[in-house]
Amino acid sequence: MLNLLAISGSLRAASTNSALVAALARNAPEGCRVTVYDGLGLLPIFNPDDEGERTPREAFDLIDAVTSADGVIISCPEYAHGVPGGLKNALDWLVSRDAAINKPAMLVHASPRSAYARAALAEIMRTMSFALFEETALEIALLGKKPPEMESILAEPVTVLAMRDTLSAFADFIRRR
Ligand SMILES: Cc1cc2nc3c(=O)[nH]c(=O)nc-3n(C[C@H](O)[C@H](O)[C@H](O)COP(=O)(O)O)c2cc1C
């Protein structure tokens, strides 16, 4: 069984990115379990002085979750052509650890826009030595949708198939390594 950790870069209650990662968790193919990380909004702001013995519990929880996952999935909005501070903060807590080194990771997209954030996030994650899976890109157009409409798109058979196929391709990538 592969354990995948899914992270949404949005803290919004009606977030499209959070809806996408929740749907991935519901639709994981056989042999994969997707767990949604829910601690993004609880992380203190990263400060290198607070590493080592002073590392906060919330940061340890994130480091442990990434370390014990076989792969990481991120779905993230774009804010002002960049990566939202909350997600960048979470990644910063991982920079000087081993958790990200060679950790398989995949970006998925809930918006057809956000080209700047996609590129920036990929660059950040490559720099952190994540092993980025880039052969398949899952994009489900949820931008601007309200929760009932999101849920109906995410329940469509074609969407469910796309999610399963992408997770299976990512799982194959992890197993090949
Ligand atoms: C402060 C702010 C800045 C944004 N800047 C951009 C942007 O530069 N480019 C873009 O494509 N969308 C931008 N958006 C739109 C969001 O990326 C978009 O609504 C996204 O789907 C929100 O994700 P969520 O539903 O998971 O919260 C911005 C939204 C906010 C709130």
The ligand as a Tripos MOL2 file, in Angstrom:
@<TRIPOS>MOLECULE
LIG
   31    33     1     0     0
SMALL
NO_CHARGES

@<TRIPOS>ATOM
      1 C1         -5.2840   37.5230   -3.0640 C.3       1 LIG1
      2 C2         -5.5600   36.7660   -4.3570 C.ar      1 LIG1
      3 C3         -4.7060   36.9210   -5.4290 C.ar      1 LIG1
      4 C4         -4.9350   36.2000   -6.6100 C.ar      1 LIG1
      5 N1         -4.0630   36.3270   -7.6480 N.ar      1 LIG1
      6 C5         -4.2090   35.5530   -8.7450 C.ar      1 LIG1
      7 C6         -3.2470   35.5840   -9.8010 C.ar      1 LIG1
      8 O1         -2.2670   36.2960   -9.7640 O.2       1 LIG1
      9 N2         -3.4460   34.7420  -10.8680 N.ar      1 LIG1
     10 C7         -4.5180   33.8770  -10.9450 C.ar      1 LIG1
     11 O2         -4.6380   33.1150  -11.9140 O.2       1 LIG1
     12 N3         -5.4560   33.8550   -9.9600 N.ar      1 LIG1
     13 C8         -5.3220   34.6580   -8.8760 C.ar      1 LIG1
     14 N4         -6.2370   34.6050   -7.8600 N.ar      1 LIG1
     15 C9         -7.3580   33.6910   -7.9920 C.3       1 LIG1
     16 C10        -7.1160   32.3700   -7.2860 C.3       1 LIG1
     17 O3         -5.8830   31.7840   -7.6610 O.3       1 LIG1
     18 C11        -8.2390   31.4300   -7.6250 C.3       1 LIG1
     19 O4         -9.4440   32.0040   -7.2270 O.3       1 LIG1
     20 C12        -8.0760   30.0490   -7.0030 C.3       1 LIG1
     21 O5         -8.9400   29.1980   -7.6410 O.3       1 LIG1
     22 C13        -8.4120   30.0710   -5.5280 C.3       1 LIG1
     23 O6         -8.1620   28.7890   -4.9990 O.3       1 LIG1
     24 P1         -9.0920   28.1970   -3.8450 P.3       1 LIG1
     25 O7        -10.4790   28.0630   -4.4420 O.co2     1 LIG1
     26 O8         -8.4920   26.8520   -3.5600 O.co2     1 LIG1
     27 O9         -9.0390   29.1110   -2.6830 O.co2     1 LIG1
     28 C14        -6.0470   35.3330   -6.6960 C.ar      1 LIG1
     29 C15        -6.9010   35.1980   -5.5920 C.ar      1 LIG1
     30 C16        -6.6680   35.8910   -4.4410 C.ar      1 LIG1
     31 C17        -7.5840   35.7010   -3.2520 C.3       1 LIG1
@<TRIPOS>BOND
     1     1     2 1
     2     2     3 ar
     3     2    30 ar
     4     3     4 ar
     5     4     5 ar
     6     4    28 ar
     7     5     6 ar
     8     6     7 ar
     9     6    13 1
    10     7     8 2
    11     7     9 ar
    12     9    10 ar
    13    10    11 2
    14    10    12 ar
    15    12    13 ar
    16    13    14 ar
    17    14    15 1
    18    14    28 ar
    19    15    16 1
    20    16    17 1
    21    16    18 1
    22    18    19 1
    23    18    20 1
    24    20    21 1
    25    20    22 1
    26    22    23 1
    27    23    24 1
    28    24    25 2
    29    24    26 1
    30    24    27 1
    31    28    29 ar
    32    29    30 ar
    33    30    31 1
@<TRIPOS>SUBSTRUCTURE
     1 LIG1         1 GROUP 0 **** ****
